[in-house]
Amino acid sequence: MVKGKMCVGIIKDEMMCRIDPEFHETAIEKTGCRTMDFTKRPMKGYVMVDNTGMKTKKELEYWLGLALTFNKKAKSSKTKRNKK
């Protein structure tokens, strides 16, 4: 979480990145990247990157940069509050 918004995370042995949905199709063409389908439903703007897509520091920084750049304009999820 960055500034209260989903940004990056680790699921098993892959890194999840929340990126600009407009860049999604370009991103999934990169080595080691695929659309996140954690709930069996593809999610545009969320990608999974395996170790073949981040072998070098430069590659890792690329994915982190995409996620952090989008985080600045991403909307945060509305928190559900229990009303008593």
Stockholm file with secondary structure:
# STOCKHOLM 1.0

chainA/1-84         MVKGKMCVGIIKDEMMCRIDPEFHETAIEKTGCRTMDFTKRPMKGYVMVDNTGMKTKKELEYWLGLALTFNKKAKSSKTKRNKK
#=GR chainA/1-84 SS CBTTBCCEEEETTEEEEECCGGGHHHHTTSTTEEEECTTSSCEEEEEEECGGGCSSHHHHHHHHHHHHHHHTTCCCCCCCCCCC
#=GC SS_cons        CBTTBCCEEEETTEEEEECCGGGHHHHTTSTTEEEECTTSSCEEEEEEECGGGCSSHHHHHHHHHHHHHHHTTCCCCCCCCCCC
//
